[in-house]
């Protein structure tokens, strides 16, 4: 899989399309929700890739990487 340079930008712009946090921008999802997906399985396709990426970012304390992108 090739790294998509727009992935981080999408995390700060795209809202969650369904579920308990529908409408919440992905980067604002709580870790507990991402942990639930980790246990139950991430959705297929682009959304799953975005959520897995966000999970790894939050798990490793890298949320500061998203801060400058929120301002764009």
PQR file of N, CA, C, O and H, with PARSE charges and radii, in Angstrom:
ATOM      1  N   UNK A   1       0.841  -1.187   0.000 -0.4000 1.5000
ATOM      2  CA  UNK A   1       0.000   0.000   0.000 -0.0000 2.0000
ATOM      3  C   UNK A   1       0.882   1.245   0.000  0.5500 1.7000
ATOM      4  O   UNK A   1       1.826   1.338   0.785 -0.5500 1.4000
ATOM      5  N   UNK A   2       0.587   2.178  -0.856 -0.4000 1.5000
ATOM      6  CA  UNK A   2       1.329   3.430  -0.941 -0.0000 2.0000
ATOM      7  C   UNK A   2       0.734   4.440   0.030  0.5500 1.7000
ATOM      8  O   UNK A   2      -0.485   4.531   0.172 -0.5500 1.4000
ATOM      9  H   UNK A   2      -0.179   2.102  -1.494  0.4000 1.0000
ATOM     10  N   UNK A   3       1.599   5.196   0.695 -0.4000 1.5000
ATOM     11  CA  UNK A   3       1.125   6.220   1.625 -0.0000 2.0000
ATOM     12  C   UNK A   3       0.424   7.337   0.849  0.5500 1.7000
ATOM     13  O   UNK A   3       0.935   7.820  -0.162 -0.5500 1.4000
ATOM     14  H   UNK A   3       2.589   5.122   0.579  0.4000 1.0000
ATOM     15  N   UNK A   4      -0.732   7.732   1.329 -0.4000 1.5000
ATOM     16  CA  UNK A   4      -1.500   8.802   0.711 -0.0000 2.0000
ATOM     17  C   UNK A   4      -1.195  10.100   1.451  0.5500 1.7000
ATOM     18  O   UNK A   4      -1.509  10.217   2.635 -0.5500 1.4000
ATOM     19  H   UNK A   4      -1.147   7.339   2.151  0.4000 1.0000
ATOM     20  N   UNK A   5      -0.591  11.073   0.779 -0.4000 1.5000
ATOM     21  CA  UNK A   5      -0.223  12.318   1.456 -0.0000 2.0000
ATOM     22  C   UNK A   5      -1.418  13.121   1.955  0.5500 1.7000
ATOM     23  O   UNK A   5      -1.262  13.990   2.813 -0.5500 1.4000
ATOM     24  H   UNK A   5      -0.335  10.977  -0.183  0.4000 1.0000
ATOM     25  N   UNK A   6      -2.599  12.845   1.435 -0.4000 1.5000
ATOM     26  CA  UNK A   6      -3.795  13.576   1.862 -0.0000 2.0000
ATOM     27  C   UNK A   6      -4.480  12.953   3.075  0.5500 1.7000
ATOM     28  O   UNK A   6      -5.449  13.509   3.593 -0.5500 1.4000
ATOM     29  H   UNK A   6      -2.726  12.139   0.738  0.4000 1.0000
ATOM     30  N   UNK A   7      -3.988  11.813   3.526 -0.4000 1.5000
ATOM     31  CA  UNK A   7      -4.629  11.088   4.624 -0.0000 2.0000
ATOM     32  C   UNK A   7      -4.785  11.951   5.874  0.5500 1.7000
ATOM     33  O   UNK A   7      -5.867  11.999   6.461 -0.5500 1.4000
ATOM     34  H   UNK A   7      -3.202  11.362   3.105  0.4000 1.0000
ATOM     35  N   UNK A   8      -3.729  12.623   6.281 -0.4000 1.5000
ATOM     36  CA  UNK A   8      -3.802  13.443   7.495 -0.0000 2.0000
ATOM     37  C   UNK A   8      -4.758  14.617   7.311  0.5500 1.7000
ATOM     38  O   UNK A   8      -5.485  14.976   8.238 -0.5500 1.4000
ATOM     39  H   UNK A   8      -2.851  12.583   5.804  0.4000 1.0000
ATOM     40  N   UNK A   9      -4.762  15.214   6.129 -0.4000 1.5000
ATOM     41  CA  UNK A   9      -5.702  16.304   5.865 -0.0000 2.0000
ATOM     42  C   UNK A   9      -7.149  15.818   5.961  0.5500 1.7000
ATOM     43  O   UNK A   9      -8.018  16.519   6.480 -0.5500 1.4000
ATOM     44  H   UNK A   9      -4.172  14.923   5.376  0.4000 1.0000
ATOM     45  N   UNK A  10      -7.388  14.632   5.462 -0.4000 1.5000
ATOM     46  CA  UNK A  10      -8.741  14.074   5.505 -0.0000 2.0000
ATOM     47  C   UNK A  10      -9.186  13.819   6.948  0.5500 1.7000
ATOM     48  O   UNK A  10     -10.369  13.955   7.262 -0.5500 1.4000
ATOM     49  H   UNK A  10      -6.682  14.063   5.040  0.4000 1.0000
ATOM     50  N   UNK A  11      -8.255  13.453   7.819 -0.4000 1.5000
ATOM     51  CA  UNK A  11      -8.595  13.197   9.225 -0.0000 2.0000
ATOM     52  C   UNK A  11      -9.124  14.439   9.928  0.5500 1.7000
ATOM     53  O   UNK A  11      -9.903  14.332  10.875 -0.5500 1.4000
ATOM     54  H   UNK A  11      -7.294  13.343   7.563  0.4000 1.0000
ATOM     55  N   UNK A  12      -8.707  15.620   9.471 -0.4000 1.5000
ATOM     56  CA  UNK A  12      -9.159  16.854  10.117 -0.0000 2.0000
ATOM     57  C   UNK A  12     -10.323  17.515   9.378  0.5500 1.7000
ATOM     58  O   UNK A  12     -10.780  18.584   9.782 -0.5500 1.4000
ATOM     59  H   UNK A  12      -8.074  15.707   8.701  0.4000 1.0000
ATOM     60  N   UNK A  13     -10.807  16.893   8.300 -0.4000 1.5000
ATOM     61  CA  UNK A  13     -11.885  17.498   7.510 -0.0000 2.0000
ATOM     62  C   UNK A  13     -13.135  16.622   7.368  0.5500 1.7000
ATOM     63  O   UNK A  13     -14.246  17.143   7.262 -0.5500 1.4000
ATOM     64  H   UNK A  13     -10.435  16.025   7.971  0.4000 1.0000
ATOM     65  N   UNK A  14     -12.962  15.313   7.364 -0.4000 1.5000
ATOM     66  CA  UNK A  14     -14.080  14.407   7.069 -0.0000 2.0000
ATOM     67  C   UNK A  14     -14.852  14.050   8.347  0.5500 1.7000
ATOM     68  O   UNK A  14     -14.255  13.657   9.349 -0.5500 1.4000
ATOM     69  H   UNK A  14     -12.060  14.890   7.449  0.4000 1.0000
ATOM     70  N   UNK A  15     -16.184  14.191   8.305 -0.4000 1.5000
ATOM     71  CA  UNK A  15     -16.992  13.784   9.459 -0.0000 2.0000
ATOM     72  C   UNK A  15     -17.287  12.282   9.437  0.5500 1.7000
ATOM     73  O   UNK A  15     -17.343  11.657   8.379 -0.5500 1.4000
ATOM     74  H   UNK A  15     -16.669  14.511   7.491  0.4000 1.0000
ATOM     75  N   UNK A  16     -17.471  11.732  10.619 -0.4000 1.5000
ATOM     76  CA  UNK A  16     -17.854  10.331  10.749 -0.0000 2.0000
ATOM     77  C   UNK A  16     -19.234  10.171  10.107  0.5500 1.7000
ATOM     78  O   UNK A  16     -20.167  10.887  10.472 -0.5500 1.4000
ATOM     79  H   UNK A  16     -17.425  12.240  11.479  0.4000 1.0000
ATOM     80  N   UNK A  17     -19.377   9.234   9.150 -0.4000 1.5000
ATOM     81  CA  UNK A  17     -20.631   9.140   8.391 -0.0000 2.0000
ATOM     82  C   UNK A  17     -21.767   8.368   9.074  0.5500 1.7000
ATOM     83  O   UNK A  17     -22.899   8.392   8.592 -0.5500 1.4000
ATOM     84  H   UNK A  17     -18.619   8.653   8.854  0.4000 1.0000
ATOM     85  N   UNK A  18     -21.482   7.688  10.183 -0.4000 1.5000
ATOM     86  CA  UNK A  18     -22.526   6.875  10.817 -0.0000 2.0000
ATOM     87  C   UNK A  18     -22.213   6.666  12.294  0.5500 1.7000
ATOM     88  O   UNK A  18     -21.146   7.034  12.786 -0.5500 1.4000
ATOM     89  H   UNK A  18     -20.562   7.668  10.574  0.4000 1.0000
ATOM     90  N   UNK A  19     -23.178   6.061  12.984 -0.4000 1.5000
ATOM     91  CA  UNK A  19     -22.969   5.629  14.357 -0.0000 2.0000
ATOM     92  C   UNK A  19     -23.135   6.713  15.413  0.5500 1.7000
ATOM     93  O   UNK A  19     -23.638   7.806  15.153 -0.5500 1.4000
ATOM     94  H   UNK A  19     -24.045   5.762  12.585  0.4000 1.0000
ATOM     95  N   UNK A  20     -22.697   6.367  16.593 -0.4000 1.5000
ATOM     96  CA  UNK A  20     -22.833   7.207  17.781 -0.0000 2.0000
ATOM     97  C   UNK A  20     -22.238   8.601  17.583  0.5500 1.7000
ATOM     98  O   UNK A  20     -22.758   9.581  18.116 -0.5500 1.4000
ATOM     99  H   UNK A  20     -22.288   5.479  16.804  0.4000 1.0000
ATOM    100  N   UNK A  21     -21.162   8.686  16.825 -0.4000 1.5000
ATOM    101  CA  UNK A  21     -20.462   9.955  16.627 -0.0000 2.0000
ATOM    102  C   UNK A  21     -20.635  10.514  15.219  0.5500 1.7000
ATOM    103  O   UNK A  21     -19.771  11.231  14.714 -0.5500 1.4000
ATOM    104  H   UNK A  21     -20.740   7.890  16.391  0.4000 1.0000
ATOM    105  N   UNK A  22     -21.763  10.179  14.589 -0.4000 1.5000
ATOM    106  CA  UNK A  22     -22.055  10.683  13.242 -0.0000 2.0000
ATOM    107  C   UNK A  22     -21.951  12.208  13.236  0.5500 1.7000
ATOM    108  O   UNK A  22     -22.509  12.887  14.097 -0.5500 1.4000
ATOM    109  H   UNK A  22     -22.465   9.597  14.998  0.4000 1.0000
ATOM    110  N   UNK A  23     -21.217  12.734  12.235 -0.4000 1.5000
ATOM    111  CA  UNK A  23     -21.051  14.175  12.102 -0.0000 2.0000
ATOM    112  C   UNK A  23     -19.814  14.726  12.800  0.5500 1.7000
ATOM    113  O   UNK A  23     -19.415  15.862  12.544 -0.5500 1.4000
ATOM    114  H   UNK A  23     -20.763  12.182  11.536  0.4000 1.0000
ATOM    115  N   UNK A  24     -19.206  13.938  13.677 -0.4000 1.5000
ATOM    116  CA  UNK A  24     -17.984  14.365  14.370 -0.0000 2.0000
ATOM    117  C   UNK A  24     -16.800  14.241  13.422  0.5500 1.7000
ATOM    118  O   UNK A  24     -16.621  13.204  12.784 -0.5500 1.4000
ATOM    119  H   UNK A  24     -19.531  13.015  13.885  0.4000 1.0000
ATOM    120  N   UNK A  25     -15.986  15.299  13.324 -0.4000 1.5000
ATOM    121  CA  UNK A  25     -14.785  15.239  12.489 -0.0000 2.0000
ATOM    122  C   UNK A  25     -13.914  14.093  13.029  0.5500 1.7000
ATOM    123  O   UNK A  25     -13.739  13.954  14.240 -0.5500 1.4000
ATOM    124  H   UNK A  25     -16.132  16.142  13.842  0.4000 1.0000
ATOM    125  N   UNK A  26     -13.380  13.291  12.129 -0.4000 1.5000
ATOM    126  CA  UNK A  26     -12.663  12.078  12.518 -0.0000 2.0000
ATOM    127  C   UNK A  26     -11.604  12.321  13.586  0.5500 1.7000
ATOM    128  O   UNK A  26     -11.513  11.548  14.540 -0.5500 1.4000
ATOM    129  H   UNK A  26     -13.522  13.404  11.146  0.4000 1.0000
ATOM    130  N   UNK A  27     -10.802  13.374  13.451 -0.4000 1.5000
ATOM    131  CA  UNK A  27      -9.728  13.603  14.413 -0.0000 2.0000
ATOM    132  C   UNK A  27     -10.255  13.889  15.819  0.5500 1.7000
ATOM    133  O   UNK A  27      -9.497  13.820  16.787 -0.5500 1.4000
ATOM    134  H   UNK A  27     -10.876  14.001  12.676  0.4000 1.0000
ATOM    135  N   UNK A  28     -11.536  14.206  15.940 -0.4000 1.5000
ATOM    136  CA  UNK A  28     -12.139  14.497  17.243 -0.0000 2.0000
ATOM    137  C   UNK A  28     -12.824  13.287  17.880  0.5500 1.7000
ATOM    138  O   UNK A  28     -13.404  13.398  18.960 -0.5500 1.4000
ATOM    139  H   UNK A  28     -12.151  14.262  15.153  0.4000 1.0000
ATOM    140  N   UNK A  29     -12.759  12.148  17.221 -0.4000 1.5000
ATOM    141  CA  UNK A  29     -13.356  10.947  17.796 -0.0000 2.0000
ATOM    142  C   UNK A  29     -12.589  10.536  19.051  0.5500 1.7000
ATOM    143  O   UNK A  29     -11.363  10.643  19.089 -0.5500 1.4000
ATOM    144  H   UNK A  29     -12.289  12.057  16.343  0.4000 1.0000
ATOM    145  N   UNK A  30     -13.298  10.066  20.076 -0.4000 1.5000
ATOM    146  CA  UNK A  30     -12.592   9.638  21.290 -0.0000 2.0000
ATOM    147  C   UNK A  30     -11.823   8.334  21.071  0.5500 1.7000
ATOM    148  O   UNK A  30     -12.201   7.501  20.247 -0.5500 1.4000
ATOM    149  H   UNK A  30     -14.293   9.978  20.045  0.4000 1.0000
ATOM    150  N   UNK A  31     -10.753   8.182  21.820 -0.4000 1.5000
ATOM    151  CA  UNK A  31      -9.921   6.986  21.719 -0.0000 2.0000
ATOM    152  C   UNK A  31     -10.752   5.734  22.005  0.5500 1.7000
ATOM    153  O   UNK A  31     -10.551   4.696  21.375 -0.5500 1.4000
ATOM    154  H   UNK A  31     -10.447   8.858  22.490  0.4000 1.0000
ATOM    155  N   UNK A  32     -11.675   5.833  22.947 -0.4000 1.5000
ATOM    156  CA  UNK A  32     -12.482   4.662  23.311 -0.0000 2.0000
ATOM    157  C   UNK A  32     -13.263   4.125  22.108  0.5500 1.7000
ATOM    158  O   UNK A  32     -13.432   2.914  21.967 -0.5500 1.4000
ATOM    159  H   UNK A  32     -11.838   6.676  23.459  0.4000 1.0000
ATOM    160  N   UNK A  33     -13.737   5.023  21.243 -0.4000 1.5000
ATOM    161  CA  UNK A  33     -14.470   4.620  20.039 -0.0000 2.0000
ATOM    162  C   UNK A  33     -13.533   3.919  19.056  0.5500 1.7000
ATOM    163  O   UNK A  33     -13.896   2.914  18.445 -0.5500 1.4000
ATOM    164  H   UNK A  33     -13.599   6.007  21.357  0.4000 1.0000
ATOM    165  N   UNK A  34     -12.328   4.461  18.914 -0.4000 1.5000
ATOM    166  CA  UNK A  34     -11.336   3.845  18.037 -0.0000 2.0000
ATOM    167  C   UNK A  34     -10.902   2.483  18.576  0.5500 1.7000
ATOM    168  O   UNK A  34     -10.660   1.553  17.807 -0.5500 1.4000
ATOM    169  H   UNK A  34     -12.033   5.278  19.411  0.4000 1.0000
ATOM    170  N   UNK A  35     -10.807   2.374  19.899 -0.4000 1.5000
ATOM    171  CA  UNK A  35     -10.461   1.086  20.517 -0.0000 2.0000
ATOM    172  C   UNK A  35     -11.559   0.058  20.259  0.5500 1.7000
ATOM    173  O   UNK A  35     -11.277  -1.124  20.063 -0.5500 1.4000
ATOM    174  H   UNK A  35     -11.004   3.130  20.523  0.4000 1.0000
ATOM    175  N   UNK A  36     -12.801   0.512  20.260 -0.4000 1.5000
ATOM    176  CA  UNK A  36     -13.915  -0.389  19.963 -0.0000 2.0000
ATOM    177  C   UNK A  36     -13.771  -0.937  18.542  0.5500 1.7000
ATOM    178  O   UNK A  36     -13.932  -2.137  18.318 -0.5500 1.4000
ATOM    179  H   UNK A  36     -13.030   1.472  20.419  0.4000 1.0000
ATOM    180  N   UNK A  37     -13.467  -0.056  17.584 -0.4000 1.5000
ATOM    181  CA  UNK A  37     -13.249  -0.514  16.208 -0.0000 2.0000
ATOM    182  C   UNK A  37     -12.062  -1.474  16.133  0.5500 1.7000
ATOM    183  O   UNK A  37     -12.096  -2.452  15.386 -0.5500 1.4000
ATOM    184  H   UNK A  37     -13.337   0.919  17.767  0.4000 1.0000
ATOM    185  N   UNK A  38     -11.026  -1.196  16.899 -0.4000 1.5000
ATOM    186  CA  UNK A  38      -9.852  -2.078  16.908 -0.0000 2.0000
ATOM    187  C   UNK A  38     -10.258  -3.492  17.327  0.5500 1.7000
ATOM    188  O   UNK A  38      -9.781  -4.480  16.768 -0.5500 1.4000
ATOM    189  H   UNK A  38     -10.998  -0.402  17.506  0.4000 1.0000
ATOM    190  N   UNK A  39     -11.139  -3.570  18.314 -0.4000 1.5000
ATOM    191  CA  UNK A  39     -11.598  -4.886  18.800 -0.0000 2.0000
ATOM    192  C   UNK A  39     -12.584  -5.542  17.836  0.5500 1.7000
ATOM    193  O   UNK A  39     -12.498  -6.743  17.580 -0.5500 1.4000
ATOM    194  H   UNK A  39     -11.526  -2.768  18.768  0.4000 1.0000
ATOM    195  N   UNK A  40     -13.518  -4.758  17.301 -0.4000 1.5000
ATOM    196  CA  UNK A  40     -14.610  -5.305  16.477 -0.0000 2.0000
ATOM    197  C   UNK A  40     -14.278  -5.379  14.991  0.5500 1.7000
ATOM    198  O   UNK A  40     -14.898  -6.138  14.246 -0.5500 1.4000
ATOM    199  H   UNK A  40     -13.588  -3.782  17.508  0.4000 1.0000
ATOM    200  N   UNK A  41     -13.300  -4.588  14.567 -0.4000 1.5000
ATOM    201  CA  UNK A  41     -12.934  -4.542  13.152 -0.0000 2.0000
ATOM    202  C   UNK A  41     -13.259  -3.192  12.555  0.5500 1.7000
ATOM    203  O   UNK A  41     -14.373  -2.689  12.699 -0.5500 1.4000
ATOM    204  H   UNK A  41     -12.797  -3.971  15.172  0.4000 1.0000
ATOM    205  N   UNK A  42     -12.291  -2.614  11.892 -0.4000 1.5000
ATOM    206  CA  UNK A  42     -12.492  -1.331  11.226 -0.0000 2.0000
ATOM    207  C   UNK A  42     -13.324  -1.550   9.969  0.5500 1.7000
ATOM    208  O   UNK A  42     -13.271  -2.625   9.371 -0.5500 1.4000
ATOM    209  H   UNK A  42     -11.386  -3.023  11.775  0.4000 1.0000
ATOM    210  N   UNK A  43     -14.099  -0.533   9.560 -0.4000 1.5000
ATOM    211  CA  UNK A  43     -14.882  -0.667   8.325 -0.0000 2.0000
ATOM    212  C   UNK A  43     -13.958  -0.861   7.115  0.5500 1.7000
ATOM    213  O   UNK A  43     -12.774  -0.525   7.155 -0.5500 1.4000
ATOM    214  H   UNK A  43     -14.142   0.340  10.045  0.4000 1.0000
ATOM    215  N   UNK A  44     -14.516  -1.395   6.073 -0.4000 1.5000
ATOM    216  CA  UNK A  44     -13.747  -1.599   4.832 -0.0000 2.0000
ATOM    217  C   UNK A  44     -13.536  -0.267   4.133  0.5500 1.7000
ATOM    218  O   UNK A  44     -14.237   0.708   4.404 -0.5500 1.4000
ATOM    219  H   UNK A  44     -15.478  -1.668   6.041  0.4000 1.0000
ATOM    220  N   UNK A  45     -12.578  -0.234   3.244 -0.4000 1.5000
ATOM    221  CA  UNK A  45     -12.367   0.921   2.376 -0.0000 2.0000
ATOM    222  C   UNK A  45     -11.637   2.072   3.028  0.5500 1.7000
ATOM    223  O   UNK A  45     -10.932   1.917   4.025 -0.5500 1.4000
ATOM    224  H   UNK A  45     -12.009  -1.026   3.023  0.4000 1.0000
ATOM    225  N   UNK A  46     -11.834   3.239   2.426 -0.4000 1.5000
ATOM    226  CA  UNK A  46     -11.119   4.457   2.830 -0.0000 2.0000
ATOM    227  C   UNK A  46     -11.385   4.831   4.283  0.5500 1.7000
ATOM    228  O   UNK A  46     -10.464   5.216   5.003 -0.5500 1.4000
ATOM    229  H   UNK A  46     -12.407   3.365   1.616  0.4000 1.0000
ATOM    230  N   UNK A  47     -12.645   4.719   4.722 -0.4000 1.5000
ATOM    231  CA  UNK A  47     -12.975   5.071   6.102 -0.0000 2.0000
ATOM    232  C   UNK A  47     -12.190   4.201   7.084  0.5500 1.7000
ATOM    233  O   UNK A  47     -11.677   4.702   8.085 -0.5500 1.4000
ATOM    234  H   UNK A  47     -13.394   4.406   4.138  0.4000 1.0000
ATOM    235  N   UNK A  48     -12.099   2.923   6.805 -0.4000 1.5000
ATOM    236  CA  UNK A  48     -11.349   2.019   7.670 -0.0000 2.0000
ATOM    237  C   UNK A  48      -9.880   2.398   7.749  0.5500 1.7000
ATOM    238  O   UNK A  48      -9.275   2.347   8.820 -0.5500 1.4000
ATOM    239  H   UNK A  48     -12.516   2.516   5.993  0.4000 1.0000
ATOM    240  N   UNK A  49      -9.311   2.776   6.617 -0.4000 1.5000
ATOM    241  CA  UNK A  49      -7.903   3.199   6.587 -0.0000 2.0000
ATOM    242  C   UNK A  49      -7.729   4.465   7.423  0.5500 1.7000
ATOM    243  O   UNK A  49      -6.773   4.582   8.190 -0.5500 1.4000
ATOM    244  H   UNK A  49      -9.803   2.817   5.747  0.4000 1.0000
ATOM    245  N   UNK A  50      -8.654   5.409   7.271 -0.4000 1.5000
ATOM    246  CA  UNK A  50      -8.579   6.651   8.039 -0.0000 2.0000
ATOM    247  C   UNK A  50      -8.693   6.380   9.542  0.5500 1.7000
ATOM    248  O   UNK A  50      -7.929   6.932  10.334 -0.5500 1.4000
ATOM    249  H   UNK A  50      -9.430   5.314   6.648  0.4000 1.0000
ATOM    250  N   UNK A  51      -9.639   5.538   9.928 -0.4000 1.5000
ATOM    251  CA  UNK A  51      -9.833   5.249  11.348 -0.0000 2.0000
ATOM    252  C   UNK A  51      -8.639   4.483  11.934  0.5500 1.7000
ATOM    253  O   UNK A  51      -8.238   4.742  13.068 -0.5500 1.4000
ATOM    254  H   UNK A  51     -10.259   5.090   9.284  0.4000 1.0000
ATOM    255  N   UNK A  52      -8.077   3.554  11.177 -0.4000 1.5000
ATOM    256  CA  UNK A  52      -6.891   2.830  11.643 -0.0000 2.0000
ATOM    257  C   UNK A  52      -5.711   3.784  11.813  0.5500 1.7000
ATOM    258  O   UNK A  52      -4.962   3.690  12.785 -0.5500 1.4000
ATOM    259  H   UNK A  52      -8.403   3.343  10.256  0.4000 1.0000
ATOM    260  N   UNK A  53      -5.557   4.686  10.875 -0.4000 1.5000
ATOM    261  CA  UNK A  53      -4.481   5.670  10.947 -0.0000 2.0000
ATOM    262  C   UNK A  53      -4.657   6.557  12.172  0.5500 1.7000
ATOM    263  O   UNK A  53      -3.700   6.811  12.904 -0.5500 1.4000
ATOM    264  H   UNK A  53      -6.165   4.762  10.085  0.4000 1.0000
ATOM    265  N   UNK A  54      -5.873   7.023  12.393 -0.4000 1.5000
ATOM    266  CA  UNK A  54      -6.163   7.868  13.545 -0.0000 2.0000
ATOM    267  C   UNK A  54      -5.921   7.106  14.851  0.5500 1.7000
ATOM    268  O   UNK A  54      -5.392   7.669  15.810 -0.5500 1.4000
ATOM    269  H   UNK A  54      -6.650   6.817  11.799  0.4000 1.0000
ATOM    270  N   UNK A  55      -6.300   5.853  14.889 -0.4000 1.5000
ATOM    271  CA  UNK A  55      -6.071   5.025  16.071 -0.0000 2.0000
ATOM    272  C   UNK A  55      -4.574   4.965  16.393  0.5500 1.7000
ATOM    273  O   UNK A  55      -4.180   5.137  17.546 -0.5500 1.4000
ATOM    274  H   UNK A  55      -6.729   5.395  14.110  0.4000 1.0000
ATOM    275  N   UNK A  56      -3.759   4.725  15.395 -0.4000 1.5000
ATOM    276  CA  UNK A  56      -2.302   4.657  15.598 -0.0000 2.0000
ATOM    277  C   UNK A  56      -1.742   6.010  16.046  0.5500 1.7000
ATOM    278  O   UNK A  56      -0.861   6.069  16.903 -0.5500 1.4000
ATOM    279  H   UNK A  56      -4.079   4.585  14.458  0.4000 1.0000
ATOM    280  N   UNK A  57      -2.254   7.085  15.466 -0.4000 1.5000
ATOM    281  CA  UNK A  57      -1.810   8.424  15.852 -0.0000 2.0000
ATOM    282  C   UNK A  57      -2.106   8.677  17.326  0.5500 1.7000
ATOM    283  O   UNK A  57      -1.236   9.119  18.076 -0.5500 1.4000
ATOM    284  H   UNK A  57      -2.970   7.037  14.770  0.4000 1.0000
ATOM    285  N   UNK A  58      -3.337   8.394  17.733 -0.4000 1.5000
ATOM    286  CA  UNK A  58      -3.736   8.650  19.123 -0.0000 2.0000
ATOM    287  C   UNK A  58      -3.032   7.695  20.079  0.5500 1.7000
ATOM    288  O   UNK A  58      -2.617   8.097  21.166 -0.5500 1.4000
ATOM    289  H   UNK A  58      -4.044   8.034  17.123  0.4000 1.0000
ATOM    290  N   UNK A  59      -2.899   6.454  19.686 -0.4000 1.5000
ATOM    291  CA  UNK A  59      -2.250   5.448  20.530 -0.0000 2.0000
ATOM    292  C   UNK A  59      -0.805   5.834  20.830  0.5500 1.7000
ATOM    293  O   UNK A  59      -0.304   5.590  21.928 -0.5500 1.4000
ATOM    294  H   UNK A  59      -3.236   6.128  18.803  0.4000 1.0000
ATOM    295  N   UNK A  60      -0.148   6.431  19.860 -0.4000 1.5000
ATOM    296  CA  UNK A  60       1.271   6.766  19.995 -0.0000 2.0000
ATOM    297  C   UNK A  60       1.517   8.227  20.389  0.5500 1.7000
ATOM    298  O   UNK A  60       2.652   8.701  20.336 -0.5500 1.4000
ATOM    299  H   UNK A  60      -0.555   6.630  18.968  0.4000 1.0000
ATOM    300  N   UNK A  61       0.462   8.938  20.783 -0.4000 1.5000
ATOM    301  CA  UNK A  61       0.607  10.313  21.247 -0.0000 2.0000
ATOM    302  C   UNK A  61       1.063  11.284  20.177  0.5500 1.7000
ATOM    303  O   UNK A  61       1.802  12.226  20.463 -0.5500 1.4000
ATOM    304  H   UNK A  61      -0.460   8.553  20.827  0.4000 1.0000
ATOM    305  N   UNK A  62       0.631  11.063  18.953 -0.4000 1.5000
ATOM    306  CA  UNK A  62       1.083  11.891  17.831 -0.0000 2.0000
ATOM    307  C   UNK A  62       0.020  12.886  17.350  0.5500 1.7000
ATOM    308  O   UNK A  62       0.106  13.395  16.232 -0.5500 1.4000
ATOM    309  H   UNK A  62       0.031  10.298  18.720  0.4000 1.0000
ATOM    310  N   UNK A  63      -0.966  13.157  18.182 -0.4000 1.5000
ATOM    311  CA  UNK A  63      -2.058  14.047  17.776 -0.0000 2.0000
ATOM    312  C   UNK A  63      -1.561  15.446  17.418  0.5500 1.7000
ATOM    313  O   UNK A  63      -2.204  16.159  16.648 -0.5500 1.4000
ATOM    314  H   UNK A  63      -1.036  12.743  19.090  0.4000 1.0000
ATOM    315  N   UNK A  64      -0.424  15.833  17.976 -0.4000 1.5000
ATOM    316  CA  UNK A  64       0.132  17.154  17.669 -0.0000 2.0000
ATOM    317  C   UNK A  64       0.413  17.308  16.170  0.5500 1.7000
ATOM    318  O   UNK A  64       0.459  18.429  15.663 -0.5500 1.4000
ATOM    319  H   UNK A  64       0.098  15.254  18.602  0.4000 1.0000
ATOM    320  N   UNK A  65       0.599  16.197  15.463 -0.4000 1.5000
ATOM    321  CA  UNK A  65       0.838  16.253  14.017 -0.0000 2.0000
ATOM    322  C   UNK A  65      -0.379  16.801  13.265  0.5500 1.7000
ATOM    323  O   UNK A  65      -0.241  17.368  12.182 -0.5500 1.4000
ATOM    324  H   UNK A  65       0.562  15.287  15.875  0.4000 1.0000
ATOM    325  N   UNK A  66      -1.557  16.629  13.842 -0.4000 1.5000
ATOM    326  CA  UNK A  66      -2.786  17.068  13.181 -0.0000 2.0000
ATOM    327  C   UNK A  66      -3.107  18.532  13.440  0.5500 1.7000
ATOM    328  O   UNK A  66      -3.830  19.153  12.660 -0.5500 1.4000
ATOM    329  H   UNK A  66      -1.669  16.168  14.722  0.4000 1.0000
ATOM    330  N   UNK A  67      -2.577  19.096  14.527 -0.4000 1.5000
ATOM    331  CA  UNK A  67      -2.921  20.454  14.926 -0.0000 2.0000
ATOM    332  C   UNK A  67      -2.703  21.493  13.819  0.5500 1.7000
ATOM    333  O   UNK A  67      -3.617  22.270  13.542 -0.5500 1.4000
ATOM    334  H   UNK A  67      -1.989  18.592  15.160  0.4000 1.0000
ATOM    335  N   UNK A  68      -1.524  21.537  13.174 -0.4000 1.5000
ATOM    336  CA  UNK A  68      -1.329  22.554  12.123 -0.0000 2.0000
ATOM    337  C   UNK A  68      -2.285  22.364  10.940  0.5500 1.7000
ATOM    338  O   UNK A  68      -2.610  23.325  10.242 -0.5500 1.4000
ATOM    339  H   UNK A  68      -0.781  20.905  13.399  0.4000 1.0000
ATOM    340  N   UNK A  69      -2.727  21.139  10.718 -0.4000 1.5000
ATOM    341  CA  UNK A  69      -3.621  20.855   9.583 -0.0000 2.0000
ATOM    342  C   UNK A  69      -5.037  21.339   9.849  0.5500 1.7000
ATOM    343  O   UNK A  69      -5.781  21.626   8.911 -0.5500 1.4000
ATOM    344  H   UNK A  69      -2.463  20.359  11.285  0.4000 1.0000
ATOM    345  N   UNK A  70      -5.413  21.431  11.101 -0.4000 1.5000
ATOM    346  CA  UNK A  70      -6.765  21.888  11.458 -0.0000 2.0000
ATOM    347  C   UNK A  70      -6.975  23.337  11.037  0.5500 1.7000
ATOM    348  O   UNK A  70      -8.108  23.764  10.818 -0.5500 1.4000
ATOM    349  H   UNK A  70      -4.810  21.198  11.863  0.4000 1.0000
ATOM    350  N   UNK A  71      -5.906  24.079  10.925 -0.4000 1.5000
ATOM    351  CA  UNK A  71      -5.982  25.497  10.594 -0.0000 2.0000
ATOM    352  C   UNK A  71      -6.051  25.753   9.108  0.5500 1.7000
ATOM    353  O   UNK A  71      -6.320  26.879   8.692 -0.5500 1.4000
ATOM    354  H   UNK A  71      -4.985  23.732  11.102  0.4000 1.0000
ATOM    355  N   UNK A  72      -5.810  24.724   8.284 -0.4000 1.5000
ATOM    356  CA  UNK A  72      -5.804  24.895   6.829 -0.0000 2.0000
ATOM    357  C   UNK A  72      -7.207  24.905   6.262  0.5500 1.7000
ATOM    358  O   UNK A  72      -7.382  25.040   5.051 -0.5500 1.4000
ATOM    359  H   UNK A  72      -5.591  23.809   8.622  0.4000 1.0000
TER
END
